[in-house]
Amino acid sequence: MISNPNGLSQAVVLCLGYGVTIAPIFDVAKLVEIHGQKKGMDLFNDVRKLTDEAAQIPIDWGSTSLEVAGKKVHAEMHSRYPYLDNKALAAIAWKFTFDWR
């Protein structure tokens, strides 16, 4: 369960390095720097929960391309967490597809 959805979209993007790094990362230090130790760690834990949950979305790899799988993950996570903005959802899908390359 996500502890606090406020600021979570920004935390996902920052923590994963979306739009900044060439590959997804988990930059807990960035979240702690911006939000302080407690809130930064809480946000980091929520980002991990989201990416772990996304990784469990079933994909029929026999009939699904990586691109289509990424779109499915984006759509499924949006239905589960409608408060996440498009950039955060794209970051989660990016991590998912990168992990399956």
C-alpha positions, 0 to 999 in steps of 0.5 A, spaced: 500 500 500 502 506 498 503 511 504 502 518 501 500 519 494 502 527 494 508 528 490 509 521 488 509 522 481 515 527 481 518 522 486 517 516 481 520 521 475 526 523 480 528 516 483 528 512 476 532 518 473 526 518 467 528 523 462 535 524 465 539 517 465 540 512 459 537 507 464 533 506 470 536 507 476 533 508 484 536 514 486 534 514 493 539 520 495 536 525 490 529 523 494 532 524 501 536 531 498 529 534 496 525 531 501 529 530 507 530 523 510 524 520 513 519 523 507 525 521 502 525 514 504 517 513 504 517 516 497 523 511 495 519 505 498 513 507 495 517 508 488 519 501 489 512 498 491 510 501 484 515 498 480 515 491 483 508 491 482 508 493 475 513 487 474 508 483 476 503 485 471 502 478 467 504 479 459 503 474 454 510 474 451 509 469 446 504 474 442 506 481 445 512 485 443 516 489 448 512 496 446 505 493 447 507 490 453 510 497 456 503 500 453 499 495 457 503 496 464 502 504 463 494 503 462 494 498 468 498 502 473 494 508 471 487 504 472 490 502 479 493 509 481 489 514 477 493 520 481 499 518 478 501 523 472 503 521 465 510 522 466 510 518 472 506 512 468 511 513 463 517 512 467 514 506 470 513 503 463 520 505 461 523 501 467 519 495 466 521 495 458 528 496 460 528 490 465 525 486 460 530 487 454 
